[in-house]
Amino acid sequence: MLDIPGLPLPEQVTRYIRFPDGVLGRITVVGDLEPELPDGAQYVTQEVYEELRAELLERHDTRVAEMLAAEKESRRQQYEDLVAAGIREATARALSGHGGPLDDDSALTGAGS
C-alpha cells in the first residue's frame, strides 16, 4: 500500500466469505472497498465463519479417523488371510503391515511423542 506522509491510511477490515460449495474464505479489504463476490458467495460474520470452520474441521477429523480405522482393519484382514494360506506369521505381518508401527494409533496422530 502506498504510504504518503500526512495522508491517513484507510482502515483494513477482515471479511469472511462462504462460497456456494461450502468453502470458506477470509480476505482483508481496505476502507470501503468491497470486492465483487462470485455468484452464490456471501459475506458472513466472523462468528458464523468460526462456527462453520469448526464444523468442517470436525467432519474432516471424523473422516480421517474412519479412513485410518478402515486401513487398519484391511491390514488385519490381509494378515489373517495370509496366515490362513499358510504364510509364516512374520512374513504375513511384513506383507500386510499388520502389527507394525502403523497399528500404533500414536504413530498416526503424533500422540505419545
N, CA, C and O of each residue as an XYZ file, in Angstrom:
452
protein
N       0.843     -1.164      0.000
C       0.000      0.000      0.000
C       0.894      1.234      0.000
O       1.930      1.254      0.664
N       0.505      2.232     -0.722
C       1.265      3.461     -0.854
C       1.103      4.298      0.412
O      -0.015      4.590      0.835
N       2.224      4.680      1.009
C       2.204      5.464      2.239
C       2.665      6.876      1.907
O       3.843      7.116      1.643
N       1.712      7.808      1.927
C       2.023      9.207      1.648
C       1.996      9.952      2.984
O       0.979      9.954      3.677
N       3.121     10.586      3.343
C       3.173     11.304      4.623
C       2.041     12.320      4.730
O       1.764     13.070      3.793
N       1.389     12.327      5.902
C       0.306     13.273      6.163
C      -1.048     12.781      5.699
O      -2.070     13.358      6.068
N      -1.079     11.723      4.894
C      -2.352     11.191      4.394
C      -2.740      9.996      5.264
O      -1.980      9.033      5.363
N      -3.904     10.048      5.887
C      -4.294      8.929      6.748
C      -4.512      7.660      5.923
O      -5.039      7.701      4.812
N      -4.096      6.544      6.495
C      -4.285      5.264      5.816
C      -5.678      4.727      6.112
O      -6.139      4.780      7.252
N      -6.349      4.209      5.085
C      -7.670      3.621      5.331
C      -7.536      2.391      6.239
O      -6.518      1.699      6.236
N      -8.567      2.153      6.992
C      -8.573      1.012      7.902
C      -8.709     -0.296      7.112
O      -9.477     -0.382      6.154
N      -7.950     -1.305      7.534
C      -8.071     -2.620      6.933
C      -9.108     -3.413      7.718
O      -9.118     -3.411      8.949
N      -9.977     -4.086      6.979
C     -11.055     -4.852      7.596
C     -11.009     -6.272      7.048
O     -10.868     -6.478      5.843
N     -11.130     -7.245      7.940
C     -11.180     -8.646      7.508
C     -12.634     -9.014      7.267
O     -13.498     -8.791      8.115
N     -12.886     -9.580      6.101
C     -14.234    -10.026      5.735
C     -14.212    -11.538      5.579
O     -13.214    -12.116      5.148
N     -15.308    -12.161      5.930
C     -15.422    -13.615      5.894
C     -16.466    -13.996      4.854
O     -17.523    -13.373      4.759
N     -16.155    -15.026      4.075
C     -16.993    -15.387      2.939
C     -17.298    -16.878      2.974
O     -16.445    -17.702      3.303
N     -18.521    -17.195      2.630
C     -18.922    -18.593      2.416
C     -19.310    -18.726      0.952
O     -20.193    -18.027      0.454
N     -18.619    -19.650      0.271
C     -18.883    -19.893     -1.136
C     -19.964    -20.956     -1.286
O     -20.198    -21.733     -0.360
N     -20.625    -21.001     -2.443
C     -21.755    -21.928     -2.611
C     -21.396    -23.402     -2.415
O     -22.258    -24.204     -2.054
N     -20.143    -23.764     -2.645
C     -19.741    -25.166     -2.486
C     -19.323    -25.487     -1.055
O     -18.848    -26.591     -0.786
N     -19.495    -24.527     -0.123
C     -19.173    -24.760      1.274
C     -17.783    -24.312      1.674
O     -17.450    -24.306      2.859
N     -16.965    -23.936      0.700
C     -15.621    -23.458      1.000
C     -15.730    -22.123      1.729
O     -16.591    -21.300      1.419
N     -14.852    -21.925      2.693
C     -14.829    -20.683      3.448
C     -13.622    -19.866      3.030
O     -12.579    -20.415      2.673
N     -13.769    -18.556      3.077
C     -12.665    -17.680      2.721
C     -12.592    -16.502      3.664
O     -13.557    -16.148      4.342
N     -11.413    -15.909      3.684
C     -11.186    -14.736      4.526
C     -10.313    -13.787      3.727
O      -9.260    -14.183      3.227
N     -10.738    -12.548      3.603
C      -9.965    -11.559      2.862
C      -9.851    -10.288      3.705
O     -10.656    -10.036      4.602
N      -8.842     -9.512      3.390
C      -8.678     -8.213      4.030
C      -8.934     -7.149      2.978
O      -8.319     -7.146      1.912
N      -9.850     -6.251      3.294
C     -10.176     -5.158      2.384
C      -9.735     -3.850      3.033
O      -9.593     -3.760      4.252
N      -9.527     -2.862      2.210
C      -9.068     -1.566      2.689
C     -10.202     -0.567      2.553
O     -10.791     -0.402      1.485
N     -10.492      0.095      3.664
C     -11.517      1.119      3.643
C     -12.872      0.546      3.271
O     -13.293     -0.493      3.780
N     -13.543      1.251      2.371
C     -14.891      0.847      1.971
C     -14.891     -0.026      0.721
O     -15.951     -0.328      0.174
N     -13.723     -0.427      0.273
C     -13.656     -1.253     -0.929
C     -14.250     -2.630     -0.648
O     -13.886     -3.287      0.327
N     -15.150     -3.050     -1.496
C     -15.770     -4.367     -1.368
C     -15.620     -5.093     -2.696
O     -16.174     -4.657     -3.704
N     -14.880     -6.193     -2.710
C     -14.754     -6.940     -3.964
C     -16.078     -7.581     -4.352
O     -16.910     -7.902     -3.503
N     -16.246     -7.754     -5.627
C     -17.454     -8.426     -6.110
C     -17.274     -9.926     -5.895
O     -16.273    -10.510     -6.310
N     -18.239    -10.525     -5.253
C     -18.163    -11.953     -4.956
C     -18.739    -12.766     -6.115
O     -19.611    -12.288     -6.841
N     -18.253    -13.984     -6.285
C     -18.821    -14.854     -7.307
C     -20.292    -15.158     -6.999
O     -20.731    -15.012     -5.858
N     -21.035    -15.571     -7.995
C     -22.444    -15.915     -7.800
C     -22.592    -16.944     -6.688
O     -21.888    -17.954     -6.662
N     -23.504    -16.680     -5.784
C     -23.798    -17.606     -4.707
C     -22.942    -17.426     -3.469
O     -23.283    -17.947     -2.407
N     -21.847    -16.708     -3.578
C     -20.991    -16.470     -2.403
C     -21.615    -15.364     -1.570
O     -22.282    -14.472     -2.094
N     -21.392    -15.438     -0.278
C     -21.961    -14.405      0.588
C     -21.024    -14.090      1.746
O     -20.264    -14.942      2.208
N     -21.097    -12.866      2.191
C     -20.349    -12.486      3.372
C     -21.055    -13.057      4.601
O     -22.284    -13.097      4.663
N     -20.257    -13.497      5.577
C     -20.798    -13.971      6.851
C     -20.025    -13.274      7.958
O     -18.951    -12.717      7.730
N     -20.579    -13.312      9.143
C     -19.886    -12.710     10.287
C     -18.715    -13.595     10.699
O     -18.638    -14.760     10.310
N     -17.813    -13.035     11.485
C     -16.693    -13.813     11.986
C     -17.194    -14.980     12.832
O     -16.625    -16.070     12.781
N     -18.247    -14.760     13.605
C     -18.795    -15.820     14.446
C     -19.315    -16.981     13.599
O     -19.047    -18.143     13.907
N     -20.054    -16.672     12.538
C     -20.572    -17.715     11.646
C     -19.413    -18.423     10.961
O     -19.416    -19.648     10.845
N     -18.429    -17.668     10.511
C     -17.244    -18.247      9.870
C     -16.562    -19.232     10.810
O     -16.235    -20.347     10.405
N     -16.343    -18.832     12.066
C     -15.673    -19.700     13.041
C     -16.496    -20.955     13.318
O     -15.931    -22.041     13.449
N     -17.819    -20.827     13.409
C     -18.681    -21.992     13.624
C     -18.602    -22.954     12.437
O     -18.447    -24.161     12.618
N     -18.709    -22.413     11.229
C     -18.638    -23.248     10.025
C     -17.265    -23.911      9.906
O     -17.161    -25.079      9.532
N     -16.235    -23.169     10.222
C     -14.869    -23.713     10.161
C     -14.697    -24.855     11.161
O     -14.091    -25.877     10.841
N     -15.226    -24.681     12.365
C     -15.143    -25.736     13.383
C     -15.887    -26.985     12.914
O     -15.413    -28.102     13.120
N     -17.047    -26.803     12.286
C     -17.806    -27.943     11.763
C     -17.018    -28.668     10.671
O     -16.967    -29.898     10.646
N     -16.411    -27.903      9.776
C     -15.611    -28.514      8.706
C     -14.430    -29.294      9.270
O     -14.137    -30.400      8.816
N     -13.756    -28.719     10.255
C     -12.613    -29.398     10.875
C     -13.056    -30.670     11.588
O     -12.365    -31.687     11.532
N     -14.186    -30.618     12.246
C     -14.698    -31.802     12.941
C     -15.050    -32.903     11.940
O     -14.727    -34.070     12.158
N     -15.713    -32.528     10.839
C     -16.046    -33.521      9.807
C     -14.783    -34.099      9.190
O     -14.717    -35.297      8.911
N     -13.782    -33.256      8.975
C     -12.508    -33.721      8.425
C     -11.850    -34.721      9.370
O     -11.425    -35.794      8.942
N     -11.766    -34.374     10.643
C     -11.139    -35.253     11.625
C     -11.872    -36.584     11.724
O     -11.241    -37.636     11.836
N     -13.210    -36.544     11.682
C     -14.009    -37.771     11.724
C     -13.719    -38.634     10.510
O     -13.553    -39.846     10.638
N     -13.658    -38.026      9.336
C     -13.398    -38.775      8.105
C     -12.003    -39.399      8.123
O     -11.833    -40.549      7.718
N     -11.020    -38.657      8.584
C      -9.660    -39.190      8.670
C      -9.629    -40.383      9.628
O      -9.000    -41.398      9.329
N     -10.298    -40.267     10.769
C     -10.336    -41.372     11.733
C     -11.002    -42.600     11.120
O     -10.547    -43.723     11.338
N     -12.076    -42.398     10.357
C     -12.755    -43.518      9.695
C     -11.838    -44.186      8.673
O     -11.788    -45.413      8.585
N     -11.119    -43.381      7.908
C     -10.213    -43.925      6.895
C      -9.071    -44.711      7.546
O      -8.697    -45.778      7.061
N      -8.520    -44.186      8.640
C      -7.442    -44.879      9.332
C      -7.926    -46.197      9.928
O      -7.216    -47.202      9.882
N      -9.136    -46.191     10.487
C      -9.693    -47.422     11.053
C      -9.928    -48.457      9.953
O      -9.665    -49.643     10.154
N     -10.419    -48.019      8.797
C     -10.646    -48.938      7.672
C      -9.320    -49.511      7.177
O      -9.243    -50.694      6.846
N      -8.294    -48.696      7.123
C      -6.978    -49.164      6.686
C      -6.416    -50.179      7.680
O      -5.845    -51.193      7.278
N      -6.574    -49.910      8.954
C      -6.093    -50.823      9.990
C      -6.819    -52.162      9.886
O      -6.193    -53.218      9.977
N      -8.129    -52.120      9.698
C      -8.920    -53.346      9.559
C      -8.520    -54.108      8.296
O      -8.466    -55.338      8.310
N      -8.247    -53.407      7.229
C      -7.817    -54.043      5.983
C      -6.490    -54.768      6.182
O      -6.322    -55.894      5.715
N      -5.547    -54.127      6.874
C      -4.251    -54.777      7.145
C      -4.428    -56.027      8.007
O      -3.770    -57.044      7.784
N      -5.330    -55.938      8.999
C      -5.592    -57.089      9.861
C      -6.178    -58.232      9.047
O      -5.767    -59.381      9.209
N      -7.135    -57.929      8.173
C      -7.764    -58.968      7.355
C      -6.748    -59.585      6.386
O      -6.748    -60.799      6.183
N      -5.899    -58.774      5.798
C      -4.869    -59.304      4.907
C      -3.926    -60.227      5.667
O      -3.538    -61.282      5.166
N      -3.563    -59.827      6.867
C      -2.690    -60.661      7.701
C      -3.351    -62.011      7.966
O      -2.729    -63.056      7.777
N      -4.612    -61.990      8.403
C      -5.319    -63.236      8.696
C      -5.440    -64.117      7.452
O      -5.300    -65.337      7.542
N      -5.697    -63.510      6.298
C      -5.790    -64.279      5.047
C      -4.449    -64.928      4.699
O      -4.400    -66.079      4.265
N      -3.377    -64.188      4.891
C      -2.051    -64.736      4.595
C      -1.706    -65.888      5.526
O      -1.180    -66.908      5.081
N      -1.995    -65.738      6.810
C      -1.733    -66.811      7.774
C      -2.580    -68.036      7.429
O      -2.095    -69.167      7.474
N      -3.855    -67.802      7.083
C      -4.745    -68.906      6.717
C      -4.248    -69.622      5.467
O      -4.513    -70.810      5.281
N      -3.527    -68.902      4.611
C      -2.989    -69.503      3.386
C      -1.664    -70.217      3.641
O      -1.046    -70.738      2.712
N      -1.229    -70.239      4.905
C      -0.021    -70.971      5.248
C       1.245    -70.135      5.246
O       2.344    -70.680      5.356
N       1.112    -68.831      5.125
C       2.280    -67.947      5.167
C       2.712    -67.789      6.627
O       1.874    -67.612      7.512
N       4.012    -67.855      6.870
C       4.529    -67.682      8.235
C       4.077    -66.342      8.810
O       3.906    -65.361      8.086
N       3.888    -66.323     10.130
C       3.377    -65.123     10.801
C       4.244    -63.888     10.535
O       3.715    -62.822     10.220
N       5.546    -64.019     10.658
C       6.433    -62.860     10.459
C       6.324    -62.338      9.028
O       6.303    -61.128      8.804
N       6.256    -63.243      8.076
C       6.134    -62.836      6.678
C       4.769    -62.201      6.428
O       4.660    -61.195      5.728
N       3.733    -62.801      7.007
C       2.382    -62.249      6.855
C       2.307    -60.841      7.436
O       1.662    -59.963      6.861
N       2.967    -60.622      8.580
C       2.982    -59.281      9.173
C       3.732    -58.297      8.273
O       3.296    -57.162      8.077
N       4.854    -58.744      7.734
C       5.640    -57.870      6.862
C       4.868    -57.526      5.590
O       4.906    -56.386      5.128
N       4.173    -58.503      5.029
C       3.431    -58.263      3.787
C       2.195    -57.394      4.007
O       1.864    -56.553      3.171
N       1.522    -57.599      5.127
C       0.261    -56.884      5.372
C       0.454    -55.563      6.110
O      -0.368    -54.653      5.999
N       1.548    -55.466      6.865
C       1.750    -54.284      7.695
C       1.009    -54.368      9.012
O       1.105    -53.457      9.835
N       0.261    -55.458      9.229
C      -0.499    -55.627     10.471
C       0.452    -55.865     11.641
O       1.394    -56.653     11.546
N       0.186    -55.170     12.743
C       1.013    -55.343     13.933
C       2.271    -54.506     13.907
O       3.079    -54.574     14.833
N       2.450    -53.718     12.863
C       3.620    -52.863     12.762
C       3.339    -51.488     13.327
O       2.337    -51.282     14.011
N       4.230    -50.540     13.039
C       4.092    -49.199     13.609
C       2.808    -48.479     13.179
O       2.332    -47.605     13.904
N       2.240    -48.822     12.024
C       1.005    -48.162     11.604
C      -0.196    -48.588     12.434
O      -1.223    -47.911     12.431
N      -0.075    -49.712     13.148
C      -1.173    -50.141     14.009
C      -1.137    -49.437     15.363
O      -2.078    -49.561     16.147
N      -0.081    -48.713     15.641
C       0.031    -47.930     16.869
C      -0.603    -46.580     16.591
O      -0.034    -45.762     15.866
N      -1.780    -46.338     17.163
C      -2.508    -45.100     16.881
C      -1.691    -43.853     17.171
O      -1.876    -42.834     16.506
N      -0.790    -43.906     18.150
C       0.004    -42.721     18.461
C       0.973    -42.400     17.322
O       1.361    -41.244     17.155
N       1.368    -43.408     16.536
C       2.264    -43.139     15.402
C       1.551    -42.323     14.336
O       2.184    -41.552     13.615
N       0.223    -42.490     14.232
C      -0.530    -41.781     13.211
C      -0.944    -40.396     13.676
O      -0.983    -39.460     12.877
N      -1.246    -40.254     14.933
C      -1.752    -38.982     15.427
C      -0.686    -38.096     16.011
O      -0.930    -36.919     16.276
N       0.504    -38.646     16.217
C       1.570    -37.864     16.826
C       1.509    -37.884     18.335
O       2.355    -37.280     18.994
N       0.517    -38.573     18.904
C       0.393    -38.661     20.366
C       1.504    -39.524     20.915
O       1.964    -40.456     20.256
N       1.918    -39.221     22.082
C       2.914    -40.041     22.753
C       4.334    -39.711     22.343
O       5.276    -40.355     22.806
N       4.505    -38.726     21.488
C       5.873    -38.375     21.094
C       6.292    -37.082     21.720
O       7.415    -36.626     21.503
